[in-house]
Every structure is written in C-alpha cells, then in structure tokens.
Amino acid sequence: MVKTLYLMRHGETLFNRQKKIQGWCDSPLTPIGKKQALIARNYFKENNIVFDDAYSSTSERTCDTLELVTDTSYNRIKGLKEWNFGDLEAEHEYLNPPLPYGDFFVSYGGESEQDFRDRVSSSLLTIMKQTSGEIVLGVSHGASCRQFMRKWQHTSNIDQKERIGNCCILKFNFEKDTFYLKEISNHDFSMLK
C-alpha cells in the first residue's frame, strides 16, 4: 500500500521575525504565522485532503501550527524537533556559517548534520511504518524538512534550492520503506505582510 506524508514547516514565529537562531529553543507564532497556518488549512480543504494521522515536533510552534491546520488528534514526536544549535540557540542569525552547516554546531554543543538528518529520517520512517493511516500530516521545522529532502533526494527529481518557507508543504509517497518527493507547495503570503 502506498501511503502519503505531507511534511510541513511551522508558521512564522517571533524569532523568525527577529532573525534569531531557533532550534530546540522556542518562540510563539506571530499573528502572520497563525494566518499562514490557516492558509495551509484552506489548501488541504480545497484539495480534499483529510488526514488519518498527524504528528508534530514537540516544539510549541509546530504544535500550534498543526492545531490551526487540522482538528485531527496528533502525537508529539521528539525526533521531529529542529536541529540542536547548542550555545547559538536564540542568538542572531548572522552567527550562522555559510551553507552547508555540516558539523559547525558540534563545537557549540549542538548536533552534527548527519546525526540530525538521521534522527529526523528515522523518526519519519518509524511513523510511516507504524501508522495504519494512508494520509499523514507531519509538522516540523525548516532545517528538518530540508535534511529529510536531502536524505531522499536520490528518489526524486523535485528540489527547491531556496529556503523552506513557513508553512511550505512537502508531499511524499511512501512505499516499501522508501520516500518519494512528489510535490512542493509554497503559498503566496505577500498579502499578509
């Protein structure tokens, strides 16, 4: 049986607006972030997408986004959390090195890129293998979504070079323990600014 995973990033947060590094630390959704989540909700409604199961990172910003997107009950999964940036959490983004980050954050007490990618990928694989549902929503973070895309880039020709925007939705098919990226949905939020 082919299952479908809709993996999306949370809505805009206070730290996003302030250009602060936001990994395992948290900040609330802004009013714009809440509106972004409601636009994502409408996208799913307009496309007749109904979730059998839903999962969120344990961060407040992802849980709040999911609760605005669907009324489906959900499970909080620590493995879907953002990259742990160590001592650079809540600091200004100008302290980030150029991409790719690699193991830059390890010296600050954070995660290596490979450990982070493996954590997110393993969590999503476990979710999709264990769920009996066919259509699953996962709400996570920008770097989490990007690293998951990188893990499975060999199974798809679809890619997005620019950053994963708030409430961007990645549609994956899942079959025989393999993910296939089928679609990337970016919403036009220009009217919200």
C-alpha positions as CSV (number, residue, x, y, z in Angstrom):
1,M,0.0,0.0,0.0
2,V,1.2,3.5,-0.9
3,K,0.9,6.0,1.9
4,T,1.2,9.8,1.7
5,L,3.2,12.0,4.0
6,Y,2.5,15.8,4.0
7,L,5.5,17.2,5.8
8,M,5.3,20.9,6.5
9,R,7.2,23.7,8.3
10,H,5.6,25.7,11.1
11,G,4.2,29.2,10.6
12,E,6.3,32.4,11.2
13,T,7.5,32.9,14.8
14,L,8.7,35.8,16.8
15,F,12.3,34.5,16.4
16,N,11.9,34.2,12.6
17,R,10.8,37.8,12.5
18,Q,13.7,38.9,14.8
19,K,16.2,36.8,12.7
20,K,17.3,34.7,15.7
21,I,18.6,31.1,15.5
22,Q,15.7,28.9,16.6
23,G,16.5,25.3,17.1
24,W,15.4,23.5,20.3
25,C,14.5,26.8,21.9
26,D,11.1,28.1,21.1
27,S,9.2,31.2,20.4
28,P,5.4,31.8,19.7
29,L,3.8,32.1,16.3
30,T,3.2,35.7,15.2
31,P,-0.2,36.8,14.0
32,I,1.2,36.3,10.5
33,G,2.3,32.8,11.4
34,K,-1.2,31.9,12.5
35,K,-2.7,33.3,9.3
36,Q,-0.1,31.2,7.3
37,A,-1.3,28.1,9.1
38,L,-4.9,29.0,8.2
39,I,-3.9,29.4,4.5
40,A,-2.3,25.9,4.7
41,R,-5.6,24.6,6.3
42,N,-7.5,26.0,3.3
43,Y,-5.1,24.4,0.9
44,F,-5.8,21.0,2.4
45,K,-9.6,21.6,2.5
46,E,-9.6,22.9,-1.2
47,N,-7.7,19.8,-2.3
48,N,-10.0,17.4,-0.3
49,I,-7.0,16.1,1.8
50,V,-8.2,14.5,5.0
51,F,-5.6,13.2,7.4
52,D,-5.8,9.7,9.0
53,D,-3.0,10.6,11.4
54,A,-1.0,13.6,12.4
55,Y,2.4,14.2,14.1
56,S,4.2,17.2,15.4
57,S,7.6,18.1,16.8
58,T,7.4,18.7,20.5
59,S,8.1,22.4,20.0
60,E,5.2,24.7,20.7
61,R,5.4,26.5,17.4
62,T,4.8,23.2,15.5
63,C,2.0,22.1,17.8
64,D,0.3,25.4,17.5
65,T,0.6,25.3,13.7
66,L,-0.8,21.8,13.5
67,E,-3.8,22.7,15.7
68,L,-4.6,25.6,13.3
69,V,-4.2,23.3,10.2
70,T,-6.4,20.4,11.3
71,D,-8.7,19.2,14.0
72,T,-7.2,15.7,13.8
73,S,-5.7,14.5,17.1
74,Y,-2.0,14.2,17.0
75,N,1.1,12.8,18.6
76,R,4.1,14.9,19.6
77,I,7.4,13.3,18.5
78,K,10.8,14.5,19.8
79,G,12.6,13.1,16.8
80,L,10.9,15.7,14.6
81,K,12.5,18.6,16.5
82,E,14.7,21.2,14.8
83,W,18.5,21.0,14.6
84,N,20.0,21.5,18.0
85,F,22.3,24.5,17.6
86,G,23.8,24.3,21.0
87,D,25.0,27.6,22.6
88,L,24.0,29.5,19.5
89,E,20.3,29.0,20.2
90,A,18.4,32.3,20.4
91,E,21.4,34.2,19.1
92,H,21.3,36.3,15.9
93,E,21.4,34.5,12.6
94,Y,24.5,36.4,11.4
95,L,26.4,34.0,13.6
96,N,25.5,31.1,11.3
97,P,28.2,30.0,8.9
98,P,27.6,29.8,5.1
99,L,25.6,26.8,4.0
100,P,26.1,23.9,4.2
101,Y,26.5,23.9,8.0
102,G,28.0,20.4,8.3
103,D,29.3,19.9,11.8
104,F,29.7,23.6,12.7
105,F,27.3,23.4,15.7
106,V,29.0,20.4,17.3
107,S,31.7,22.7,18.8
108,Y,28.9,24.8,20.4
109,G,27.3,21.7,22.0
110,G,24.8,21.1,19.1
111,E,24.2,18.3,16.7
112,S,26.2,17.2,13.7
113,E,24.4,17.4,10.4
114,Q,24.5,13.6,9.9
115,D,23.1,12.9,13.4
116,F,20.4,15.5,12.8
117,R,19.4,14.1,9.4
118,D,19.4,10.5,10.8
119,R,17.2,11.5,13.7
120,V,14.6,13.2,11.6
121,S,14.6,10.5,8.9
122,S,14.5,7.6,11.4
123,S,11.5,9.2,13.2
124,L,9.5,9.7,10.0
125,L,10.3,6.2,8.8
126,T,9.1,4.8,12.1
127,I,5.9,6.9,11.9
128,M,5.1,5.8,8.4
129,K,5.8,2.1,9.1
130,Q,3.7,2.0,12.2
131,T,0.7,4.1,11.1
132,S,-2.3,2.3,9.7
133,G,-3.4,5.5,8.1
134,E,-2.9,6.2,4.4
135,I,-2.7,10.1,4.6
136,V,-0.4,11.5,7.3
137,L,0.5,15.1,8.3
138,G,3.8,15.9,10.0
139,V,4.6,19.4,11.2
140,S,8.2,20.1,11.8
141,H,10.9,22.8,11.0
142,G,12.7,24.3,8.1
143,A,16.1,22.5,8.5
144,S,14.3,19.3,9.5
145,C,12.3,19.3,6.2
146,R,15.5,20.2,4.2
147,Q,17.5,17.4,5.8
148,F,14.7,14.9,5.1
149,M,14.6,16.0,1.5
150,R,18.4,15.5,1.3
151,K,18.1,12.0,2.7
152,W,15.7,11.1,-0.1
153,Q,16.9,13.3,-2.9
154,H,18.1,10.2,-4.8
155,T,14.4,9.0,-5.3
156,S,13.1,12.2,-6.8
157,N,13.9,14.9,-9.4
158,I,12.0,17.5,-7.5
159,D,14.0,20.0,-5.4
160,Q,13.8,23.5,-4.1
161,K,17.1,25.5,-3.9
162,E,15.7,28.4,-1.9
163,R,15.0,28.1,1.8
164,I,12.0,26.1,3.0
165,G,9.4,28.9,3.8
166,N,7.0,29.0,6.7
167,C,4.1,26.5,6.1
168,C,5.8,25.1,3.0
169,I,4.3,21.6,2.3
170,L,6.3,18.7,1.0
171,K,4.2,15.8,-0.3
172,F,6.0,12.4,-0.2
173,N,4.7,9.0,-1.3
174,F,5.9,6.2,1.0
175,E,6.1,2.6,-0.3
176,K,8.4,-0.3,0.7
177,D,10.3,1.8,3.3
178,T,11.1,4.4,0.7
179,F,10.0,8.0,0.4
180,Y,9.5,9.8,-3.0
181,L,9.1,13.5,-3.0
182,K,6.1,14.2,-5.4
183,E,5.3,17.9,-4.8
184,I,6.4,21.1,-3.1
185,S,3.7,23.6,-2.2
186,N,4.7,27.2,-1.4
187,H,2.0,29.6,-0.6
188,D,1.8,33.2,-1.5
189,F,1.8,35.1,1.8
190,S,2.6,38.5,0.3
191,M,-0.8,39.9,1.2
192,L,0.0,39.1,4.9
193,K,3.0,41.5,5.2
